[in-house]
Amino acid sequence: MAIIVEDGTIVLNANSYNSDAEYVAYAAARGITIGADAAAREIELILATDYVDNELTRMQKKTDATQSLRYPQSVSYVNGALVANNVIPNELKRAQLEAAISVFKGVFDVVTTASNIKSESLVTGFKTEYFEGAQQQEAKSDNADTYLDMLSPTAGGSFISVVRG
């Protein structure tokens, strides 16, 4: 599979926000070792795209229902500033690059989170109750999350997020 970069124009079957060349340059500028060949780096970028898109579940206003990835968004803000609906924010691109580096290094942080939902209520506000002692492990990249936290569906930066751990 080849890297197909989403550039904000709703690229058919896009699977990355960055090209291999962008990934190589980003890592080189920081003195970071990444996959030695294009095939390895492709896997790192695609897995990183999966990670950032899964972390962006709060972003629900895709520009086009047929687009492959969560961006571009019809309404999106970076640090309170509106992003045009045909732009992939640099913060998202950096988040993917940082996640790709985490994939290469195998250093995704493992966070223990509650699982095994006992009950949920949406009637009077969102409430989730878990069985006592229920645990699962979830991988995350703090470096990528730093950039993802700058993205928001509202100008005030408020959104519903899942608290881990």
C-alpha positions in Angstrom: 0.0 0.0 0.0 1.3 3.5 -0.8 1.0 6.6 1.3 -1.9 8.8 0.0 -1.7 12.2 1.6 -4.8 14.1 2.5 -4.1 17.8 1.5 -7.5 19.3 2.3 -9.1 18.6 -1.0 -10.8 15.3 0.0 -8.2 13.0 -1.6 -9.7 9.6 -2.5 -8.5 6.8 -0.2 -6.2 9.1 1.8 -4.3 7.3 4.6 -1.9 9.9 5.9 -1.6 13.6 6.6 2.1 13.6 5.8 4.3 12.3 3.0 7.2 10.0 3.5 9.5 13.0 2.6 7.9 15.2 5.3 8.3 12.4 7.9 12.0 11.8 7.0 12.7 15.6 7.1 10.9 16.0 10.5 12.8 13.2 12.1 16.2 14.2 10.6 15.7 17.8 11.8 15.4 16.4 15.3 18.1 13.8 15.1 15.6 11.0 15.5 16.0 7.6 13.9 12.9 6.2 12.1 12.2 3.3 9.7 15.2 2.7 7.3 13.2 2.2 4.2 10.0 3.6 2.7 8.0 0.4 3.3 8.7 0.6 7.1 8.0 4.3 7.3 4.8 3.8 5.4 3.6 1.4 8.1 4.6 3.9 10.8 2.7 6.7 9.1 -0.4 4.7 8.5 -0.5 3.4 12.1 0.1 6.9 13.3 -2.8 8.2 11.1 -5.0 5.5 12.7 -3.9 6.8 16.2 -4.6 10.5 15.6 -7.9 9.9 13.8 -9.1 7.6 16.7 -8.0 10.3 19.2 -10.1 12.9 17.3 -13.5 11.3 17.8 -14.7 14.6 19.2 -14.2 16.1 15.7 -17.5 15.3 14.0 -17.9 17.8 11.2 -16.1 16.3 8.2 -16.1 18.5 5.1 -17.4 15.6 3.0 -19.1 12.4 4.2 -17.1 10.4 1.7 -13.6 11.5 2.9 -11.4 8.8 4.3 -9.9 10.6 7.3 -11.3 13.0 10.0 -9.8 16.0 8.4 -10.5 18.3 6.8 -13.3 19.5 9.0 -16.1 22.0 8.1 -15.7 23.7 11.5 -12.4 23.4 13.3 -10.3 25.5 15.5 -6.6 25.5 16.5 -5.9 27.3 19.7 -9.2 29.2 19.2 -8.5 30.3 15.6 -10.8 29.1 12.9 -9.2 26.7 10.4 -10.4 26.9 6.8 -12.3 23.8 5.7 -9.7 22.9 3.1 -6.7 23.0 5.4 -4.9 20.3 7.3 -3.6 22.1 10.4 0.1 21.9 11.1 -0.7 20.7 14.6 -2.4 17.6 13.2 0.4 17.0 10.9 2.9 17.2 13.8 0.7 14.9 15.9 0.8 12.3 13.2 4.6 12.6 12.8 5.1 12.3 16.6 2.8 9.3 16.7 4.8 7.7 13.8 8.0 8.2 15.8 6.3 6.5 18.7 5.3 3.6 16.5 8.9 3.2 15.2 10.4 3.3 18.7 7.7 1.1 20.2 7.3 3.6 23.0 3.6 4.2 23.0 2.8 4.8 26.7 0.4 2.2 28.1 -2.4 3.7 30.1 -4.6 1.6 32.3 -8.2 2.6 31.9 -11.5 1.3 33.2 -13.5 -1.1 31.0 -16.3 -3.5 31.3 -19.2 -1.0 31.4 -21.7 -1.8 34.1 -24.2 0.9 33.0 -24.6 4.0 31.0 -27.1 6.9 31.2 -27.7 9.5 28.6 -31.1 10.7 29.9 -30.0 13.3 32.4 -26.4 13.8 31.2 -23.7 11.3 30.3 -22.8 8.9 33.0 -20.9 5.6 32.8 -20.5 3.1 35.6 -17.9 0.4 35.4 -17.6 -2.9 37.3 -15.2 -2.6 40.2 -11.6 -3.5 39.3 -12.2 -3.6 35.6 -9.1 -2.7 33.7 -7.8 -2.5 30.1 -4.6 -1.1 28.6 -4.6 1.5 26.0 -1.6 2.8 24.0 -1.1 6.6 23.7 1.6 9.0 22.6 2.0 12.0 24.9 4.0 13.9 22.2 1.3 13.4 19.6 -1.5 14.2 22.2 0.2 17.6 23.0 -0.5 18.7 19.4 -3.9 17.0 19.2 -5.0 19.0 22.3 -4.6 22.2 20.3 -7.4 21.1 18.0 -11.1 21.8 18.9 -14.5 21.8 17.3 -15.3 25.1 19.1 -13.6 28.5 19.2 -13.4 28.3 23.0 -11.5 25.0 22.8 -14.1 23.2 24.8 -15.1 19.7 23.9 -16.0 16.4 25.5 -13.0 14.3 26.1 -12.5 10.9 27.6 -10.5 11.1 30.9 -8.0 8.2 31.1 -6.6 6.4 34.0 
